[in-house]
């Protein structure tokens, strides 16, 4: 059986002694608690985002408070952006481009999700700052007449 099997059995016996008969149920309860806690954190992040907070600031705050991701890791800006872009957060499952009601409860309303999309889109389309910290007048508006790509302006040389 090995040491791991003996330790597992001891753990199961200890749970039975404390009135917990089902180890799998204990694991499900623990996972549900973690899930509920993450839902609460995401709800708070959404509220702060709607009030003007940045994804980078929210990421920094979650990591400072040592809130783990679903996989136990540190938060990244891209992780939060992926979560807030995904319709799962509003209780919708998308399969081959078709939306279906999900089997899980929504964390945000559709209206809140749409407002967050507008916020994320606006932040994404903001003109980039150069290394000097400057933004130039026509940045984001001027396109190349040959290839159609946006022209990136920089300082005079």
C-alpha positions in Angstrom: 0.0 0.0 0.0 2.9 2.4 0.7 3.2 5.4 3.0 0.9 7.6 0.9 -1.9 5.0 1.1 -1.4 4.7 4.9 -1.5 8.4 5.4 -4.6 8.7 3.2 -6.4 6.1 5.2 -5.4 7.8 8.5 -6.8 11.0 7.1 -10.0 9.3 6.1 -10.3 7.7 9.6 -9.7 11.1 11.2 -12.5 12.5 9.1 -14.8 9.7 10.1 -13.9 10.2 13.7 -14.9 13.9 13.4 -18.2 12.9 11.8 -17.1 13.5 8.2 -17.8 10.2 6.4 -17.3 11.2 2.8 -13.8 12.4 1.8 -14.9 13.3 -1.7 -17.7 15.5 -0.1 -15.1 17.2 2.0 -13.0 18.0 -1.1 -16.1 19.3 -2.9 -17.0 21.5 0.0 -13.4 22.9 0.1 -13.4 23.6 -3.6 -16.9 25.2 -3.4 -15.6 27.5 -0.6 -12.6 28.5 -2.8 -14.9 29.0 -5.8 -17.3 31.2 -3.7 -14.3 33.2 -2.4 -13.0 33.8 -6.0 -16.5 34.8 -7.1 -16.6 37.4 -4.4 -13.1 38.7 -5.4 -14.1 38.9 -9.1 -17.3 40.8 -8.1 -15.3 43.3 -6.2 -12.8 43.7 -9.1 -15.7 44.3 -11.5 -17.1 47.0 -9.2 -13.7 48.7 -8.9 -13.2 48.4 -12.7 -16.6 50.1 -13.3 -15.5 52.9 -10.9 -12.3 53.6 -12.9 -9.7 51.2 -11.5 -7.1 49.7 -13.9 -6.6 46.0 -14.6 -2.9 46.4 -13.6 -3.9 48.0 -10.3 -6.4 45.3 -9.6 -3.8 42.6 -10.4 -1.3 44.2 -8.0 -3.9 44.5 -5.3 -5.0 40.8 -5.6 -1.3 39.7 -5.5 -0.5 41.9 -2.5 -3.5 40.4 -0.6 -2.2 36.9 -1.7 -5.5 36.0 -3.4 -4.7 32.9 -5.5 -6.1 32.2 -9.0 -8.1 29.0 -9.5 -4.9 27.2 -10.2 -3.2 28.6 -7.1 -0.9 31.0 -9.0 -0.4 34.7 -9.0 -2.7 37.1 -10.9 -1.7 38.5 -14.2 -3.3 41.5 -16.0 -4.0 39.2 -19.0 -5.8 36.7 -16.7 -8.2 39.3 -15.4 -8.8 40.6 -18.9 -9.5 37.1 -20.1 -12.0 36.6 -17.3 -13.8 39.9 -17.9 -13.9 39.3 -21.7 -15.4 35.8 -21.3 -19.2 35.5 -21.2 -18.9 32.7 -18.6 -18.9 35.5 -16.0 -22.4 36.4 -17.0 -23.7 32.8 -16.9 -23.5 32.2 -20.7 -21.7 29.3 -22.4 -20.6 29.8 -26.0 -20.2 26.8 -28.2 -19.4 27.2 -32.0 -20.5 30.8 -31.7 -23.9 30.0 -30.3 -24.8 31.2 -26.8 -26.4 28.8 -24.3 -27.5 29.4 -20.7 -24.8 28.1 -18.4 -25.2 25.6 -15.5 -23.5 28.0 -13.1 -24.8 31.3 -11.7 -23.7 34.6 -13.2 -21.3 36.8 -11.3 -22.1 39.9 -13.3 -25.2 41.1 -15.1 -25.1 41.4 -18.9 -25.4 45.2 -18.6 -22.3 45.3 -16.2 -20.4 43.0 -18.6 -21.2 45.2 -21.6 -20.0 48.3 -19.6 -16.8 46.5 -18.8 -16.3 45.6 -22.5 -16.6 49.3 -23.3 -14.1 50.2 -20.6 -11.6 47.6 -21.8 -12.1 48.6 -25.5 -11.5 52.3 -24.6 -8.3 51.4 -22.7 -7.1 49.2 -25.5 -7.6 51.9 -28.2 -5.9 54.6 -26.2 -2.8 56.1 -28.0 0.4 54.5 -26.9 3.0 56.5 -25.1 6.5 56.6 -26.4 9.6 56.0 -24.3 9.8 59.7 -23.6 6.2 59.7 -22.3 4.8 61.8 -25.1 1.7 61.2 -27.2 1.5 62.8 -30.6 -1.5 64.6 -32.1 -2.5 62.2 -34.8 -1.4 58.9 -33.1 -4.1 56.3 -33.8 -5.7 58.3 -36.6 -3.2 58.3 -39.4 -2.8 55.2 -41.6 -0.3 54.3 -44.2 -1.6 54.8 -47.7 0.2 51.8 -49.0 -0.4 49.1 -46.4 -3.3 50.5 -44.3 -1.4 50.0 -41.0 -1.5 52.8 -38.3 1.4 55.1 -38.5 3.4 55.3 -35.3 4.9 58.7 -34.8 8.0 59.3 -32.8 10.2 62.4 -32.0 11.9 64.4 -34.7 15.4 63.2 -35.7 
